[in-house]
């Protein structure tokens, strides 16, 4: 008797979304599963989207630190999408904007060189930073336009005016804020998930 052998096709590996950010994406003060990147992974699973999430965000990270870690992460994870959510710590420390711009530009270029789609996530500074705050914010829009990449102008847009959604330090959003941040990120990310 002849037996037919059926070999199931190997499931294609999920495409990777790589998140490179600071404490706002690392989930400072939260359990890891509460942070918006973990919620993003859950949403992708629920929708049966062929994507996994790798979050290499670190609290306190600057654009210089992110740039130094991006190359190895691109080689290791080969992401289809890279979310760059850095700059807040450069701004809060009042660092010169030209190096920040250069670091973000180099990160976008490195990701695009691998054919990854890029979402640049902007940040705003408090008004007491004066003209520096406006110049800081403009960096993100200028880079997104120059590099023709997707832009989310302000990560904390849906929660920034709601103090009850921040931890006692008034800098880091609470667990209750994370689904709102995810919904906001999703508006800019979803079109990149081809």
Buried (B, 14 or more C-beta within 10 A) or exposed (E): EEEEEEEEEEEEEBBBBBBBBBBBBBBBBBEEEBBBBBBBBEBBEEEEBEBBBBBBBBBEBBBBBBBEBBEEBBEEBBBBBBBBBBBBBBBBEEBEBEBBBBBBBBBBEBBBEEEBBBBBBBBBBEEEBEEBBEBBBEBBEBBBEEBEBBBBBBBBBBBBEBEEBBBEEEBBBBBEBBBBBBEBBBEBBEEBBE
